[in-house]
């Protein structure tokens, strides 16, 4: 990943985690969440980058395997409801 791309993603997370952004979302009725799609061939560092980013901001990492045959829509909903306010979820 290029340094410019990494810097942009770090800035996005930094902004997201500010109290001002949380208030901005609350005042407008927006959900307080940030989604990022990291894509590329296997072995190119997507998971490593996400884990390093989480570590940089001292966030816990949760991994959800969508290929799990026992995973239902209701179970996904229950799992997401149980997540802490600030964390990283890898799908």
N, C-alpha and C positions, 0 to 999 in steps of 0.2 A: 504494500500500500504506500502510495506517495505521501511524503511528509505534509503536503498541503491538504490532502484528504484527511489525514489523522488529526491535524490541527483543527480542521473544520468540525469534525465529530466531537473532539474534546471541548471546543467552544460551545457546541450545541448542548452537551450534557452540563457544562458549567452554568450556562444560562438557565437551563431547565431546573437545576437544583437551587436556584436563588429563591428566597422568600417572596421577592417581587413577582416572579413568574407564577408562583403558586397562588398568590393573591389575584394576579391577572386572570388566571383560569377560573378561580372561584367567583370573581366578580362578574364573569361573563357566562358562567354555567358550563364551561368547557371541562371535559374530563382532564384530570391532572395525570397525564402519562405521555411518554415519548416513545415512539416506535422507530426503529432503524432496520433497514434491510441491508445486510452485508451479503454479497453474492460473489461467486467465483468458484472455480474448480476445487475439489477436495485438496486439502493440504496447503492452501495458500494463506492460512493464518487468520481466518475469520473468527473462529472460536477463541484462539489465543488473544487476538486483539480485544474481543469482547470481555474476556476474563481480566486482561490487563487494565482495560478501561474501568471495569468494576473495582478492581483493586486500587486504582488511582483515586477513586472517590469513596473508598471504604464501603462498598456496597456488596451485599451478599449476592451470590449467583445461584439461580435455580435453573435446572434443565428439564424440559418437558419433551419426552419422546412421542411425537405424534403418530409413530408407527405402532405404538402399543395397541394390541387388539382389544384390550379391556377398557380402553379410553373412550368414554362417551361424551356427548356434548355437556351433559349434566355434571360429569366428573371434572371436565375442564373448567366449567363455571365454578365449581366448588373449590378447586385448586387455586384458581386466580383470586377468588374471594378471600382465601386464607393467606395470601401474600402480604408481606410487610409493605408499608407505604413506599419505601425507597429500596429498590432491588433491581437486579438485572435478570430477565428471563430469556433463556435461549430455547428456541423451538427448532 
